[in-house]
Amino acid sequence: MSETNKYMMVGERLCLDFVNTISWRESEEKRRDWFTSYDKLVDWSHHAGILEEKQAQLLLKKSIHNPSEAEQTLAQAIQLREAIYRIFRSFTKEELINQEDLTNFNKVIRHYYQLMHLVPMENDFSIHFDIPEGAFDSMLPPIVQSAVDILTSERDLKRVSQCEGDHCGWLFFDTSRNRSRRWCSMADCGNRAKARRFYQNKK
């Protein structure tokens, strides 16, 4: 979880990259939340491909005139992020899911799924949400859908893992053939672990 590239996207799935918007999640000293403002949430959503440039600019302009609604959406996004994180982390640690997290997540699902409709494509269908243009929370439905897709697939859920790097805490979807991935990134936590092993062996 690099400090130099705050938009490092290594989760392999949208909802996991969303969860990974806290650097050094499991360290009290180094922990840093990327979503320090609504502007940051919009900026990340644009980088993640959820929002187009025009949509992002519209939301940023609206947030200037409606700061309280923007702040409320930011709080909603952070609450959603932490619920998704704890639900997935429970699976990776084979622990019981916190019922409050599941209840809160189900409330979000019920809200957004009322807005869902299918759009026919060439060979299948695509899911779209009837979110009004300029809605402050327009970045959240695709994230919810991404999480639901994984949670409702036993095969996919088994591929969610947590980085073994000290204090990292990032989650990722393991696409390796034998599910052998251990790090959020070999260039980051993997490299540090490699350097640590080299030092210990040399010592």
C-alpha positions in Angstrom: 0.0 0.0 0.0 2.2 2.7 -1.4 2.4 6.2 0.1 3.7 7.7 -3.1 0.8 6.5 -5.3 -2.4 7.1 -3.3 -4.5 5.7 -6.2 -2.7 2.4 -6.3 -5.5 0.0 -7.5 -4.5 -3.6 -6.7 -7.8 -5.1 -5.4 -8.8 -6.5 -8.8 -12.4 -5.7 -8.0 -14.0 -2.3 -7.6 -15.4 -2.9 -4.1 -12.0 -4.1 -2.9 -10.2 -1.1 -4.3 -12.9 1.0 -2.5 -12.1 -0.7 0.7 -8.4 -0.1 0.1 -8.7 3.6 0.4 -7.0 3.5 3.8 -3.2 3.2 3.8 -1.7 1.1 6.5 -5.2 0.1 7.7 -4.0 -1.9 10.6 -1.5 0.5 12.0 -2.6 3.2 14.5 0.5 5.3 13.8 0.7 5.2 10.0 -3.0 4.7 9.1 -4.2 7.3 6.6 -7.7 7.7 5.2 -7.8 8.9 1.6 -11.3 10.2 1.9 -10.7 13.3 3.9 -13.3 15.3 1.9 -16.1 14.8 -0.5 -13.8 16.1 -3.3 -11.4 13.2 -2.5 -14.2 10.7 -2.9 -15.2 12.2 -6.2 -11.6 12.3 -7.4 -11.0 8.6 -6.5 -14.3 7.6 -8.1 -13.2 9.4 -11.3 -9.9 7.6 -11.2 -11.6 4.2 -10.6 -13.8 4.8 -13.7 -17.1 5.1 -11.9 -17.5 8.7 -12.8 -16.8 10.4 -16.1 -15.0 13.7 -16.1 -18.2 15.6 -16.8 -20.0 13.9 -13.9 -17.1 14.5 -11.5 -16.9 18.2 -12.3 -20.7 18.5 -11.8 -20.5 16.9 -8.4 -17.6 19.1 -7.3 -19.5 22.2 -8.4 -22.6 21.1 -6.6 -20.7 20.3 -3.4 -19.6 23.9 -3.2 -23.2 25.1 -2.9 -24.4 22.1 -0.8 -21.5 21.3 1.5 -23.8 19.7 4.2 -25.2 17.2 1.7 -21.7 16.5 0.3 -20.4 15.8 3.8 -23.4 13.5 4.5 -22.6 11.5 1.4 -19.0 11.2 2.4 -20.0 9.9 5.8 -22.3 7.4 4.1 -19.5 6.3 1.8 -17.1 5.7 4.7 -19.7 3.8 6.6 -20.4 1.6 3.6 -16.6 1.1 3.0 -16.0 0.0 6.6 -19.0 -2.4 6.6 -17.8 -4.0 3.3 -14.3 -4.3 4.7 -15.4 -6.0 7.9 -17.7 -8.4 6.1 -15.0 -9.5 3.7 -12.3 -9.6 6.4 -14.5 -11.9 8.4 -14.5 -14.4 5.5 -10.8 -14.2 5.0 -10.3 -14.9 8.8 -13.1 -17.4 8.9 -14.8 -15.4 11.6 -18.5 -14.7 12.3 -19.8 -11.6 10.4 -20.9 -8.7 12.6 -24.7 -8.6 12.4 -24.8 -4.8 12.5 -22.5 -4.6 9.5 -24.7 -7.0 7.5 -27.9 -5.2 8.6 -26.4 -1.8 7.4 -25.2 -3.3 4.2 -28.6 -4.9 3.5 -30.2 -1.5 4.0 -27.9 0.0 1.3 -28.7 -2.9 -1.0 -32.4 -2.4 -0.6 -32.1 1.3 -1.3 -30.1 1.0 -4.5 -31.6 -2.1 -5.9 -34.9 -0.3 -6.2 -33.2 1.8 -8.8 -31.8 -1.1 -10.8 -32.8 -2.0 -14.3 -31.3 -4.2 -17.0 -30.2 -2.9 -20.3 -29.8 -5.4 -23.2 -26.4 -5.6 -24.8 -25.2 -7.5 -27.8 -24.9 -10.9 -26.1 -26.2 -10.3 -22.6 -27.5 -7.6 -20.3 -25.9 -4.8 -18.3 -27.1 -3.5 -14.9 -27.8 0.2 -14.7 -29.1 2.3 -11.8 -31.6 5.1 -12.3 -29.6 7.7 -10.4 -30.4 11.3 -11.2 -27.6 13.2 -12.9 -25.7 15.1 -10.2 -26.8 12.9 -7.3 -24.2 13.2 -4.6 -24.1 9.4 -4.1 -24.0 8.4 -7.7 -20.6 6.7 -7.3 -21.9 4.2 -4.6 -24.3 1.9 -6.5 -21.6 0.3 -8.7 -19.5 -0.4 -5.6 -22.4 -2.0 -3.9 -23.1 -4.1 -7.0 -19.4 -5.2 -7.1 -19.6 -6.4 -3.5 -22.8 -8.2 -4.0 -21.4 -10.0 -7.0 -18.6 -11.4 -5.0 -20.6 -12.2 -1.8 -23.2 -14.2 -3.8 -20.6 -16.3 -5.5 -19.0 -19.0 -3.4 -16.2 -19.4 -6.0 -15.4 -15.7 -6.1 -15.7 -15.3 -2.3 -13.0 -17.9 -1.8 -10.6 -15.7 -3.9 -10.8 -12.7 -1.6 -7.7 -12.5 0.5 -5.9 -10.1 2.8 -2.4 -8.9 2.3 0.1 -10.6 4.6 2.2 -7.4 4.8 2.7 -6.0 8.3 -0.1 -3.5 9.2 -1.2 -3.4 5.5 -4.8 -4.7 5.8 -5.6 -4.4 2.1 -7.9 -6.9 0.5 -7.6 -8.3 -3.0 -9.3 -10.7 -5.4 -6.7 -13.5 -6.1 -6.8 -14.2 -9.8 -3.8 -16.6 -9.7 -4.5 -20.1 -10.8 -3.8 -21.8 -7.5 -4.8 -18.9 -5.2 -1.2 -18.4 -4.1 -1.1 -14.6 -4.1 0.1 -13.3 -0.7 0.6 -9.5 -1.1 -1.4 -6.5 -2.2 1.5 -5.8 -4.6 4.9 -7.6 -5.1 6.4 -4.1 -5.7 5.2 -2.9 -2.3 4.5 -5.2 0.6 5.9 -8.2 -1.3 9.2 -6.3 -1.9 9.4 -5.3 1.8 8.9 -8.9 2.9 11.6 -10.0 0.5 14.0 -7.4 1.8 13.3 -8.4 5.4 13.9 -12.1 4.7 17.2 -11.2 2.9 18.3 -9.1 5.9 17.4 -11.8 8.4 19.2 -14.5 6.4 22.3 -12.3 6.0 22.2 -11.5 9.7 
